[in-house]
Amino acid sequence: MTASTATAQPSAVHPGSPARRAAFIPYGQYWSTPFARWQGSLAHLHSLEFAAWNAGREMTRRGLQGLPIDSGVLGMSIPQQGSFYGLPWATGLMGLESVAGPTISQACATSARCLSIAADEVTGGRADCVLLLTADRVSNGPQLYYPNPQGPGGSGSQENWVLDNFRADPFARVAMVETGENVARLYGISTAEQNEVTLMRYEQYAAATANDHAFQKRYMSLPFEIPDAKFKKIKGSLTGDEGLHSTTAAGLAALHPVIEGGTITYGGQTHPADGNAAMFVCSQALARSVSTRPEIRIEILGVGQARTQKAHMPMAPVPASRAALKNAGLTMRDITHVKMHNPFVVNDIVFARDMAFPVEKINQYGCSLVWGHPQGPTGLRSLIELIEQMVLQGGGIGLFTGCAAGDSAMTAIIRVDDASA
């Protein structure tokens, strides 16, 4: 197993050294749509245009039209027509015609990479306010044709961007579910253990929807208005995430493994979905000035990345988290809260074992195993929920991590301080 680190943002300042410039997330200035299972109520929407439309509405609702945004990052992993123009198109649609920035595609680690880039822009003094916009529509993924003049009769090859890449990693030459089975076999994780943690995850999600979705309404506009494809009128609404299945211990026990002789059932893995999420990363002074609760300080402490052995993707969050902890000058004993992207519940079990963190304390209030996986915005919604959980529970140091295609992973660490506590 090998690990390589990404952006380092150490938490300590040595005596006598100049004060470092840090990156902060203004409390309350982030949002996510509900996630809808693919081919559901959001399947007709161009993901980039939808993200820009929703961001414009959310900024207006928050009175942020005059926010001095001087940089942006767009995260999306599934091409849409015209998405070659990326972030400048999205910000142009929002009326932010002076805001430029990159478009990032790093599979399930896209959000963490966007956060890393935004933090670098702020800590490097190149920006004071960065917009992170993440969006994907797994529904109706593009069908790509690659010309090949040397092919038989000049014919080329075709790729279904979504399904073909779900089916096989071109390097490891296995489907993603096989990487989960490889790790389950290595760690001796049974279907029964997976079912137990899966049921726990659904119970945790139920806490987020209790009292008319009180937790989710901290960052999500509900009921959520669904626009038509031209974004001219409202055609319907969502009361919350769409396409979730009721889950019971008996129901999980009745499911058979996806691969004969394996352990992972459809209950123990996530599902494709559509949606978007956004966040601002700012200098400390600006974050405080635009926060909905200025007494809450949210600092980005460090990030890390890793790549684990071939065809063992669910293991990658462990070395990625160790890299992030090293970068932040912390140990796992300092971490009070953990949120994970879990395409397989196997991910949670491995992390809990290797990092000695209670599995029941991971992914409180929900996770992608339950509400689905639009890839680009998945991690950002997780990070938003992590922040809200930490605020409710008095702050601390939180860790978000998630694996990604290519047996890789990224981790981000934040500190939430509540001066009013």
TIFILO-765044 format. One line per field, with one value per residue (C-alpha): residue number from 1; residue in one letter; x, y, z. Coordinates in Angstrom, 3 decimals. Layout:
N
nr = NUM / ... $
rest = a / ... $
xx = X / ... $
yy = Y / ... $
zz = Z / ... $
***
This chain:
421
nr = 1 / 2 / 3 / 4 / 5 / 6 / 7 / 8 / 9 / 10 / 11 / 12 / 13 / 14 / 15 / 16 / 17 / 18 / 19 / 20 / 21 / 22 / 23 / 24 / 25 / 26 / 27 / 28 / 29 / 30 / 31 / 32 / 33 / 34 / 35 / 36 / 37 / 38 / 39 / 40 / 41 / 42 / 43 / 44 / 45 / 46 / 47 / 48 / 49 / 50 / 51 / 52 / 53 / 54 / 55 / 56 / 57 / 58 / 59 / 60 / 61 / 62 / 63 / 64 / 65 / 66 / 67 / 68 / 69 / 70 / 71 / 72 / 73 / 74 / 75 / 76 / 77 / 78 / 79 / 80 / 81 / 82 / 83 / 84 / 85 / 86 / 87 / 88 / 89 / 90 / 91 / 92 / 93 / 94 / 95 / 96 / 97 / 98 / 99 / 100 / 101 / 102 / 103 / 104 / 105 / 106 / 107 / 108 / 109 / 110 / 111 / 112 / 113 / 114 / 115 / 116 / 117 / 118 / 119 / 120 / 121 / 122 / 123 / 124 / 125 / 126 / 127 / 128 / 129 / 130 / 131 / 132 / 133 / 134 / 135 / 136 / 137 / 138 / 139 / 140 / 141 / 142 / 143 / 144 / 145 / 146 / 147 / 148 / 149 / 150 / 151 / 152 / 153 / 154 / 155 / 156 / 157 / 158 / 159 / 160 / 161 / 162 / 163 / 164 / 165 / 166 / 167 / 168 / 169 / 170 / 171 / 172 / 173 / 174 / 175 / 176 / 177 / 178 / 179 / 180 / 181 / 182 / 183 / 184 / 185 / 186 / 187 / 188 / 189 / 190 / 191 / 192 / 193 / 194 / 195 / 196 / 197 / 198 / 199 / 200 / 201 / 202 / 203 / 204 / 205 / 206 / 207 / 208 / 209 / 210 / 211 / 212 / 213 / 214 / 215 / 216 / 217 / 218 / 219 / 220 / 221 / 222 / 223 / 224 / 225 / 226 / 227 / 228 / 229 / 230 / 231 / 232 / 233 / 234 / 235 / 236 / 237 / 238 / 239 / 240 / 241 / 242 / 243 / 244 / 245 / 246 / 247 / 248 / 249 / 250 / 251 / 252 / 253 / 254 / 255 / 256 / 257 / 258 / 259 / 260 / 261 / 262 / 263 / 264 / 265 / 266 / 267 / 268 / 269 / 270 / 271 / 272 / 273 / 274 / 275 / 276 / 277 / 278 / 279 / 280 / 281 / 282 / 283 / 284 / 285 / 286 / 287 / 288 / 289 / 290 / 291 / 292 / 293 / 294 / 295 / 296 / 297 / 298 / 299 / 300 / 301 / 302 / 303 / 304 / 305 / 306 / 307 / 308 / 309 / 310 / 311 / 312 / 313 / 314 / 315 / 316 / 317 / 318 / 319 / 320 / 321 / 322 / 323 / 324 / 325 / 326 / 327 / 328 / 329 / 330 / 331 / 332 / 333 / 334 / 335 / 336 / 337 / 338 / 339 / 340 / 341 / 342 / 343 / 344 / 345 / 346 / 347 / 348 / 349 / 350 / 351 / 352 / 353 / 354 / 355 / 356 / 357 / 358 / 359 / 360 / 361 / 362 / 363 / 364 / 365 / 366 / 367 / 368 / 369 / 370 / 371 / 372 / 373 / 374 / 375 / 376 / 377 / 378 / 379 / 380 / 381 / 382 / 383 / 384 / 385 / 386 / 387 / 388 / 389 / 390 / 391 / 392 / 393 / 394 / 395 / 396 / 397 / 398 / 399 / 400 / 401 / 402 / 403 / 404 / 405 / 406 / 407 / 408 / 409 / 410 / 411 / 412 / 413 / 414 / 415 / 416 / 417 / 418 / 419 / 420 / 421 $
rest = m / t / a / s / t / a / t / a / q / p / s / a / v / h / p / g / s / p / a / r / r / a / a / f / i / p / y / g / q / y / w / s / t / p / f / a / r / w / q / g / s / l / a / h / l / h / s / l / e / f / a / a / w / n / a / g / r / e / m / t / r / r / g / l / q / g / l / p / i / d / s / g / v / l / g / m / s / i / p / q / q / g / s / f / y / g / l / p / w / a / t / g / l / m / g / l / e / s / v / a / g / p / t / i / s / q / a / c / a / t / s / a / r / c / l / s / i / a / a / d / e / v / t / g / g / r / a / d / c / v / l / l / l / t / a / d / r / v / s / n / g / p / q / l / y / y / p / n / p / q / g / p / g / g / s / g / s / q / e / n / w / v / l / d / n / f / r / a / d / p / f / a / r / v / a / m / v / e / t / g / e / n / v / a / r / l / y / g / i / s / t / a / e / q / n / e / v / t / l / m / r / y / e / q / y / a / a / a / t / a / n / d / h / a / f / q / k / r / y / m / s / l / p / f / e / i / p / d / a / k / f / k / k / i / k / g / s / l / t / g / d / e / g / l / h / s / t / t / a / a / g / l / a / a / l / h / p / v / i / e / g / g / t / i / t / y / g / g / q / t / h / p / a / d / g / n / a / a / m / f / v / c / s / q / a / l / a / r / s / v / s / t / r / p / e / i / r / i / e / i / l / g / v / g / q / a / r / t / q / k / a / h / m / p / m / a / p / v / p / a / s / r / a / a / l / k / n / a / g / l / t / m / r / d / i / t / h / v / k / m / h / n / p / f / v / v / n / d / i / v / f / a / r / d / m / a / f / p / v / e / k / i / n / q / y / g / c / s / l / v / w / g / h / p / q / g / p / t / g / l / r / s / l / i / e / l / i / e / q / m / v / l / q / g / g / g / i / g / l / f / t / g / c / a / a / g / d / s / a / m / t / a / i / i / r / v / d / d / a / s / a $
xx = 0.000 / 1.362 / 0.114 / 0.877 / -0.138 / -1.889 / -2.107 / -0.557 / -2.109 / -0.487 / -2.455 / 0.474 / 2.427 / 5.969 / 6.937 / 8.502 / 7.114 / 4.730 / 1.049 / -0.184 / -3.154 / -5.859 / -8.992 / -12.443 / -15.980 / -18.621 / -21.260 / -24.589 / -23.330 / -23.572 / -26.393 / -27.370 / -30.352 / -32.126 / -30.577 / -32.859 / -32.223 / -31.230 / -34.009 / -36.039 / -37.350 / -34.052 / -33.118 / -34.314 / -32.005 / -28.625 / -26.442 / -24.274 / -27.177 / -29.165 / -26.314 / -26.002 / -29.782 / -29.948 / -26.883 / -28.416 / -31.607 / -29.759 / -27.513 / -30.548 / -32.312 / -29.259 / -28.712 / -25.301 / -25.679 / -22.937 / -20.503 / -16.990 / -16.357 / -12.941 / -12.429 / -14.364 / -14.018 / -16.485 / -16.551 / -18.336 / -17.416 / -20.003 / -19.844 / -22.878 / -23.370 / -21.234 / -19.452 / -16.127 / -16.657 / -16.972 / -16.823 / -16.875 / -20.130 / -21.700 / -20.654 / -21.739 / -25.205 / -25.231 / -24.340 / -20.785 / -19.127 / -15.756 / -15.317 / -13.080 / -11.564 / -10.959 / -13.298 / -12.268 / -13.117 / -11.753 / -14.609 / -15.904 / -13.034 / -14.084 / -15.549 / -12.530 / -10.221 / -12.324 / -12.082 / -8.311 / -7.960 / -10.200 / -8.227 / -4.981 / -6.326 / -7.172 / -4.088 / -1.883 / -3.364 / -4.730 / -8.372 / -10.517 / -13.754 / -13.966 / -17.212 / -17.240 / -19.913 / -20.365 / -22.858 / -23.519 / -26.390 / -25.790 / -29.081 / -28.874 / -25.084 / -23.419 / -22.810 / -19.387 / -17.968 / -14.198 / -13.076 / -10.373 / -9.119 / -7.162 / -10.227 / -11.984 / -13.466 / -12.473 / -14.926 / -14.289 / -15.384 / -18.247 / -18.375 / -21.318 / -19.660 / -21.567 / -22.306 / -19.069 / -16.991 / -19.146 / -18.585 / -14.810 / -11.733 / -9.565 / -6.410 / -7.493 / -9.934 / -12.596 / -16.019 / -16.219 / -18.208 / -15.321 / -12.999 / -15.444 / -15.444 / -11.651 / -11.535 / -14.353 / -12.430 / -9.138 / -10.736 / -13.087 / -16.209 / -19.374 / -22.721 / -24.212 / -21.745 / -22.442 / -26.184 / -25.833 / -23.939 / -26.236 / -29.294 / -27.509 / -26.849 / -30.546 / -31.463 / -28.950 / -30.505 / -33.937 / -32.644 / -31.983 / -35.562 / -37.230 / -39.418 / -40.198 / -36.558 / -35.325 / -31.657 / -31.692 / -33.487 / -30.399 / -28.731 / -31.412 / -34.422 / -37.460 / -39.834 / -37.460 / -38.870 / -38.056 / -37.667 / -38.501 / -35.650 / -35.565 / -35.535 / -38.517 / -41.139 / -41.558 / -42.926 / -43.002 / -41.328 / -39.439 / -40.087 / -36.676 / -34.315 / -36.074 / -35.905 / -34.833 / -36.043 / -37.367 / -34.830 / -35.300 / -33.116 / -35.325 / -35.274 / -31.488 / -31.106 / -33.268 / -30.961 / -28.419 / -24.863 / -24.470 / -21.581 / -22.071 / -19.998 / -19.534 / -20.794 / -22.001 / -25.722 / -27.589 / -28.504 / -24.854 / -23.920 / -25.034 / -27.061 / -26.509 / -28.269 / -28.611 / -28.120 / -25.766 / -24.180 / -22.175 / -20.059 / -17.874 / -14.292 / -13.023 / -10.411 / -11.121 / -12.381 / -14.694 / -15.994 / -16.910 / -18.618 / -20.908 / -21.537 / -25.115 / -23.638 / -20.318 / -19.470 / -19.021 / -15.586 / -14.968 / -11.322 / -9.882 / -6.926 / -5.564 / -6.174 / -4.528 / -4.759 / -3.660 / -3.814 / -4.023 / -3.243 / -4.916 / -8.588 / -8.951 / -10.670 / -12.537 / -9.201 / -7.925 / -9.591 / -7.332 / -3.964 / -5.583 / -6.751 / -3.351 / -1.830 / -4.330 / -3.722 / 0.024 / -0.449 / -2.634 / -0.264 / -2.921 / -3.545 / -6.748 / -7.146 / -7.817 / -10.739 / -14.183 / -16.417 / -16.128 / -18.170 / -17.475 / -18.534 / -19.412 / -20.144 / -20.024 / -20.679 / -17.418 / -15.671 / -17.038 / -16.117 / -12.525 / -12.052 / -13.459 / -11.141 / -7.939 / -8.374 / -9.817 / -12.886 / -16.302 / -18.338 / -21.531 / -20.009 / -19.328 / -21.927 / -24.429 / -27.439 / -26.940 / -24.482 / -24.189 / -24.914 / -28.484 / -29.106 / -27.171 / -24.169 / -24.135 / -20.306 / -19.276 / -21.448 / -21.505 / -18.545 / -19.598 / -23.006 / -21.226 / -18.961 / -21.936 / -23.699 / -20.498 / -20.392 / -24.038 / -23.609 / -20.555 / -22.377 / -25.253 / -22.807 / -20.613 / -17.843 / -14.580 / -12.319 / -14.046 / -12.744 / -14.394 / -13.029 / -14.090 / -12.653 / -12.656 / -12.136 / -8.633 / -8.261 / -7.679 / -9.150 / -9.075 / -9.586 / -10.308 / -10.064 / -11.890 / -12.183 / -15.493 / -15.348 / -18.445 / -17.510 / -21.015 / -20.735 $
yy = 0.000 / 3.415 / 6.883 / 10.265 / 13.482 / 16.454 / 20.015 / 20.568 / 23.113 / 22.620 / 23.687 / 24.920 / 28.164 / 28.036 / 30.782 / 33.720 / 32.769 / 35.104 / 34.393 / 32.130 / 32.949 / 30.354 / 29.301 / 29.323 / 28.264 / 30.847 / 29.117 / 28.700 / 29.815 / 26.441 / 24.336 / 21.107 / 20.014 / 16.831 / 13.899 / 11.954 / 8.373 / 8.280 / 8.524 / 10.315 / 13.851 / 15.599 / 13.460 / 16.035 / 18.808 / 19.759 / 19.372 / 22.468 / 24.751 / 23.311 / 23.986 / 27.589 / 28.101 / 26.730 / 28.684 / 31.917 / 31.245 / 30.295 / 33.363 / 35.597 / 33.899 / 34.571 / 38.144 / 37.297 / 39.031 / 41.533 / 38.976 / 39.785 / 36.413 / 36.518 / 32.859 / 29.672 / 25.919 / 23.659 / 19.956 / 17.589 / 14.095 / 13.415 / 15.613 / 17.590 / 19.375 / 22.517 / 21.654 / 22.205 / 25.829 / 24.694 / 27.134 / 30.357 / 29.243 / 28.465 / 31.750 / 33.606 / 32.097 / 33.358 / 36.907 / 36.551 / 37.377 / 38.290 / 35.004 / 32.344 / 29.090 / 25.437 / 22.526 / 19.451 / 15.807 / 13.316 / 10.832 / 10.509 / 12.645 / 15.640 / 17.647 / 17.126 / 18.185 / 21.314 / 22.164 / 21.691 / 24.014 / 26.650 / 26.525 / 26.882 / 29.962 / 31.610 / 30.567 / 31.548 / 35.038 / 34.732 / 35.008 / 36.104 / 34.380 / 31.191 / 29.639 / 25.821 / 24.533 / 20.782 / 19.038 / 15.744 / 14.012 / 10.284 / 9.843 / 9.819 / 9.845 / 10.677 / 8.092 / 8.886 / 7.881 / 7.828 / 7.961 / 5.516 / 5.841 / 2.606 / 0.630 / -1.873 / 0.183 / 3.328 / 2.565 / 3.782 / 2.705 / 3.745 / 4.339 / 4.681 / 7.151 / 6.045 / 2.355 / 1.277 / 2.895 / 1.412 / -2.008 / -1.956 / -0.047 / -0.033 / -0.433 / -2.901 / -4.547 / -5.184 / -3.710 / -1.386 / -3.926 / -6.369 / -3.937 / -4.036 / -7.829 / -7.928 / -5.774 / -7.673 / -10.891 / -9.403 / -8.110 / -11.040 / -8.852 / -10.928 / -10.032 / -10.136 / -7.508 / -5.354 / -5.647 / -4.597 / -1.407 / -0.715 / -0.797 / 1.584 / 3.979 / 4.069 / 4.728 / 7.605 / 9.023 / 8.867 / 11.322 / 13.819 / 13.583 / 13.684 / 16.652 / 17.484 / 17.183 / 19.632 / 18.678 / 18.751 / 22.091 / 23.596 / 23.472 / 22.400 / 24.337 / 22.097 / 21.556 / 21.868 / 23.397 / 21.463 / 23.593 / 22.520 / 21.777 / 25.398 / 26.798 / 28.965 / 27.577 / 25.218 / 21.811 / 20.060 / 19.705 / 17.297 / 17.011 / 15.399 / 12.874 / 10.768 / 7.050 / 5.743 / 2.305 / 1.453 / -0.855 / -3.492 / -6.190 / -8.878 / -7.117 / -6.892 / -10.526 / -11.613 / -10.016 / -12.117 / -10.951 / -9.199 / -11.497 / -15.219 / -16.338 / -12.752 / -10.763 / -7.378 / -7.088 / -4.195 / -3.143 / -2.656 / -0.334 / 3.083 / 3.950 / 6.459 / 9.787 / 13.356 / 16.666 / 19.519 / 21.289 / 24.476 / 26.213 / 29.277 / 29.237 / 32.617 / 34.480 / 34.646 / 38.219 / 37.728 / 34.398 / 36.048 / 38.973 / 36.809 / 33.959 / 33.557 / 32.985 / 34.869 / 33.251 / 29.911 / 29.580 / 26.794 / 26.403 / 24.030 / 22.378 / 19.988 / 17.583 / 14.395 / 11.848 / 8.267 / 5.397 / 1.886 / -1.450 / -2.333 / -3.356 / -2.549 / 0.854 / 0.818 / 0.678 / 3.969 / 6.351 / 5.003 / 6.096 / 9.278 / 10.150 / 9.408 / 11.751 / 14.505 / 14.074 / 14.371 / 17.482 / 19.047 / 18.113 / 15.962 / 12.366 / 10.350 / 10.965 / 14.619 / 13.760 / 14.113 / 13.572 / 11.498 / 11.584 / 9.197 / 8.660 / 4.979 / 3.402 / 0.211 / -0.144 / -2.122 / 1.285 / 2.265 / -1.037 / -0.932 / 2.684 / 2.034 / -0.938 / 0.572 / 4.058 / 2.868 / 5.102 / 3.763 / 2.729 / 4.044 / 7.553 / 7.636 / 9.157 / 10.390 / 12.084 / 10.262 / 9.323 / 8.532 / 4.854 / 6.010 / 9.190 / 8.226 / 9.156 / 11.874 / 11.696 / 15.362 / 16.836 / 13.735 / 14.720 / 18.344 / 17.395 / 15.088 / 17.930 / 20.258 / 17.665 / 17.180 / 20.903 / 20.979 / 17.914 / 19.452 / 22.730 / 20.848 / 18.829 / 21.683 / 21.736 / 19.845 / 18.556 / 16.734 / 14.465 / 13.812 / 11.066 / 9.086 / 6.655 / 7.273 / 5.459 / 4.151 / 2.807 / 6.335 / 8.562 / 12.072 / 13.359 / 16.841 / 17.947 / 20.945 / 22.556 / 23.993 / 26.423 / 27.938 / 31.014 / 31.163 / 27.719 $
zz = 0.000 / -0.933 / -0.160 / -1.611 / 0.070 / -1.431 / -0.189 / 3.223 / 5.525 / 8.935 / 11.968 / 14.012 / 13.625 / 14.989 / 17.440 / 15.690 / 12.272 / 10.464 / 10.959 / 8.194 / 6.024 / 6.605 / 4.698 / 6.254 / 5.364 / 6.305 / 8.387 / 6.615 / 3.212 / 1.499 / 0.148 / -1.543 / -3.568 / -2.581 / -4.421 / -6.758 / -7.831 / -11.491 / -14.065 / -11.418 / -11.025 / -11.871 / -14.881 / -17.432 / -16.211 / -17.690 / -14.585 / -15.053 / -15.949 / -13.037 / -10.588 / -11.803 / -11.628 / -8.115 / -6.958 / -8.222 / -6.287 / -3.111 / -3.248 / -3.717 / -0.813 / 1.370 / 0.185 / -1.302 / -4.667 / -3.770 / -2.348 / -3.693 / -5.356 / -7.014 / -7.960 / -8.523 / -8.900 / -10.713 / -9.932 / -12.303 / -13.465 / -16.176 / -19.297 / -20.381 / -23.654 / -23.650 / -20.402 / -22.192 / -21.067 / -17.470 / -14.579 / -16.660 / -18.273 / -14.910 / -13.316 / -16.457 / -16.111 / -12.520 / -13.592 / -12.218 / -15.514 / -13.979 / -12.083 / -13.651 / -12.464 / -13.282 / -13.831 / -11.833 / -12.470 / -9.953 / -9.771 / -6.205 / -4.839 / -6.952 / -4.052 / -1.798 / -4.623 / -5.235 / -1.529 / -1.659 / -4.654 / -3.074 / 0.173 / -1.765 / -3.557 / -0.232 / 1.751 / -1.188 / -1.194 / -4.724 / -3.666 / -0.741 / -1.748 / -3.807 / -5.006 / -5.051 / -7.398 / -7.777 / -10.041 / -11.779 / -13.516 / -13.648 / -15.499 / -19.285 / -19.355 / -22.668 / -25.355 / -26.798 / -30.147 / -30.622 / -34.274 / -35.344 / -38.922 / -38.422 / -37.359 / -39.634 / -42.426 / -40.527 / -37.759 / -34.224 / -30.779 / -28.530 / -24.778 / -22.437 / -20.082 / -16.982 / -17.380 / -19.044 / -16.330 / -13.580 / -15.122 / -15.373 / -14.267 / -17.438 / -15.345 / -12.643 / -15.091 / -12.464 / -11.724 / -8.731 / -6.726 / -7.157 / -5.391 / -2.491 / -2.490 / -2.530 / 0.585 / 2.309 / 1.701 / 2.949 / 6.157 / 6.711 / 6.522 / 6.246 / 4.737 / 8.234 / 9.493 / 6.447 / 7.006 / 10.643 / 9.715 / 6.740 / 8.992 / 11.371 / 8.479 / 7.564 / 11.194 / 11.251 / 8.083 / 9.724 / 12.345 / 9.526 / 8.247 / 11.681 / 12.586 / 8.978 / 7.799 / 10.456 / 10.064 / 6.267 / 6.220 / 7.868 / 4.428 / 1.941 / 0.632 / 1.158 / -0.444 / -3.386 / -6.553 / -9.752 / -12.872 / -16.394 / -18.812 / -20.006 / -16.446 / -17.294 / -14.933 / -11.994 / -12.937 / -9.568 / -6.185 / -3.959 / -0.248 / 0.237 / -1.316 / -3.927 / -4.600 / -1.192 / -0.148 / 3.273 / 4.897 / 7.576 / 9.055 / 7.478 / 4.114 / 4.109 / 5.162 / 2.218 / -0.370 / -2.233 / -2.995 / -6.343 / -7.267 / -6.745 / -3.794 / -2.633 / 0.355 / -0.947 / -1.697 / -3.288 / 0.251 / 1.199 / -1.661 / -2.850 / -5.943 / -8.805 / -8.350 / -9.641 / -7.808 / -6.974 / -4.017 / -3.430 / -0.789 / -0.287 / 0.994 / 2.195 / 4.147 / 7.865 / 7.873 / 4.907 / 6.215 / 9.495 / 7.781 / 5.631 / 8.055 / 9.229 / 12.713 / 12.961 / 16.300 / 14.512 / 12.931 / 10.395 / 9.394 / 6.791 / 8.523 / 5.916 / 3.081 / 1.897 / -0.859 / -1.365 / -3.781 / -2.418 / -4.054 / -7.315 / -7.133 / -3.401 / -3.619 / -0.240 / 1.610 / 0.154 / 2.674 / 5.438 / 3.968 / 2.597 / 6.109 / 7.589 / 5.014 / 5.862 / 9.588 / 9.035 / 6.947 / 9.636 / 12.460 / 14.109 / 15.106 / 14.978 / 18.708 / 17.864 / 15.556 / 17.109 / 14.060 / 10.857 / 7.676 / 4.784 / 1.237 / 1.307 / -2.066 / -0.007 / 3.697 / 3.651 / 3.529 / 6.929 / 8.544 / 7.269 / 8.336 / 11.802 / 12.295 / 10.923 / 12.400 / 15.735 / 15.405 / 16.506 / 13.481 / 15.097 / 15.294 / 11.549 / 9.190 / 11.728 / 10.089 / 6.790 / 4.088 / 0.405 / 1.039 / 1.725 / -0.258 / -3.339 / -5.371 / -8.052 / -7.817 / -8.166 / -5.359 / -3.139 / -1.002 / -0.696 / 0.672 / 3.127 / 4.235 / 4.671 / 6.820 / 8.820 / 9.588 / 10.670 / 12.867 / 14.527 / 15.187 / 16.818 / 18.923 / 20.114 / 17.528 / 17.357 / 14.613 / 11.781 / 9.064 / 5.723 / 3.502 / 0.483 / -2.021 / -5.751 / -9.031 / -9.555 / -5.999 / -4.730 / -2.023 / -0.608 / 2.921 / 4.276 / 7.910 / 9.386 / 12.779 / 13.984 / 16.912 / 18.462 / 20.478 / 21.944 / 23.558 $
***
